[in-house]
Amino acid sequence: MDKSLQELADLLQGRVTGDPCIRIRGLGTLETAGEGEITFLANPKYACKVATTRASAVVLSATANSYGRHAIVVDNPYLAFAKLLTLFTTRPRKAKGVMTGAFLGEDVTLGEEVSIYPGTVIGDGVRIGHRVTLHPNVTLYEGVVLGDDVTLHAGVSVREGCRIGNRVIIHNGTVIGSDGFGYAPEGDSWYKIPQIGCVVIEDDVEIGANVAVDRAALEITRIGRGTKIDNLVQIAHNCVIGRDCVIVAQAGIAGSARLGNHVTLGGQVAIVGHITVGDNAMISGQSGVMGNVGAGEILSGTPAIPHQARLRSAAIFPHLPEMRKSLNRLGVRMAKVEEGLEGARSTAP
């Protein structure tokens, strides 16, 4: 692919500084890009690299110094470069149909332009939309519904009755709709509680590799539209995740927790069950959330508390040993003062 700088600026709704006619055929970093390639500056601390890059053009903000380079000026260089990556790397999709080695059960409905690779197993009554790609060894249990433009990578399993919306991407090894962890005590043993609900994944969700999303006990475990989930995340039964959330690797969300819209969970965050996290809340990595979180709150630590309070507490931690010594010294001095006061009282007439 070969585009003029002006064509790229039009796509990004930016403006060109320099020659709008130069041709761009690829992308690279500030360090690696060469002639005919475009790069970007999103972090001001790398601004000096614009002066030395060999790229033919740079995507940057209006406040950045272009050092005389041909440039596209935009409000959000990081987003703009992501769109350029999509433009230059996306290849036309070619439907492959149902390939030899795939198994289809009874009463399966297939949309147009599907690609179903060898080793895929599709259960009875499954409905599959248009332009769906199922990579090798995908398993769809009976009654699963997939929307249009869905991509399930190798080894994904979707259990019975689960529903997946349009333009959803699920990466290798993820399991959608496994049984929730529910047992009732029966003497010294445990009686399994049947998990008869399902999982609903709304449009434009992307789920990483080796994620587990458990089916609800009775109703629905729901992942809201546009939410992005990293690798190795656990979402337990009956959870409701709002729209456009970001959940980073190794986070765990216990049963019946509810996340609002645009919630961000850092890596290894633990959310206890049956609590609510409000819209636009942010929880920093390795935090343990033990209670409800209000809309817009920023929390960190275990137990999670407001982030600024955690930072103030962290600043004190290194001084605790010396503070303890100081308190001990004050205790000894106070004891001597009290002894002196008792002696004075005992000798008073």
C-alpha positions, 0 to 999 in steps of 0.5 A: 500500500502506498498513500500520500501524506495528505490522504493519511491526514484526511483519514485521521482528520489532521493537518499536514505540515510540510509536503502533502505529496510525499508517499508513505508505504509503511510504519515504524517507531521513532528509532526504526522507521526509515524513508517512506515510513511514518512514525508517531510521537505520543509521549513528550519524553521522547520528543528529542527523537523526532529530530533524529528519526529517519522516518519520512513523516511524523504524527504528533500533536500541535504542541510538539516540535516537528524539527522541520519534519513532514508531519500530520498534526492531530489531537491524539497521536497514539490513536491516530497511529493505531488507525494507521496500523489498521490501514496498513496491516489489514488484509482483505478477508477471504472466506474459506467455507467449512473445511475438511475436518470440521464437524457440524451437528444437526440444525446448524445455521451458517451465515455467508462468507464463513471460515470454519477450520479443521478440528472445529466442533459445532454442536446441535442448534448452533447459529452462526452469523455472517463473516465468522471465522472459527480457527482450529479446535474451536468448540461450540456446544449446543445452542450457541449463538454467534453474531456477525464478524466474530473471530474465535481463535484456536482452542476457544470453547463456548459452552451451551446456550451462550450468546456472542454479539457482533465483531467480537474477538476471543483469543486462544484457549479462552472458555466462555460459559464454564460452570460457576463455582457453586457448592452447598455444604452437605455434612463434611462434603459439598453438593454441586449447585447446577449452573443453568444460566448462560453468558452473554457477550455484547458487541465489539468485545475483545477477550484475551487468551486463557480467560474464564467467564463462568455461566450464571447459576440461574440468569446471565453473566454479561460482558458489556459492549466494547469491553476489553479483557486481557489474558488470564482473567477470571470472571465468576458466575452472575457478574455483570460487566458494563460497557467499555471497561478495561480489565488487565491480566490476572484480575479476578472478579468474584460472583455477582459483582457488578462493574459500571461503565468504563471501569478500569481494573489493573493487573491482578486486581481482586474484586470480592463478590456481591459488590458494585463498582461505579462508572469510571472507577479505576483500581490500580494493579494488585489491589483488593477491593472489599466493598462498594466503589463509588463512581469515579473513585480511584483506589489502590492497595489491599484493602483498597483505599483512595489512591492519594491516601495510599500514596501518603501512607506509602511515603510513611512506611520507610520511616516506621522503624525509626518512628518506632524507636522514637516512640520507645524513647519517648515512652522511656522518658515519659516513664521517668517523668511520671516517676519524678512526679510520683516522688514529688507527690510522696514527699510533699507536706 
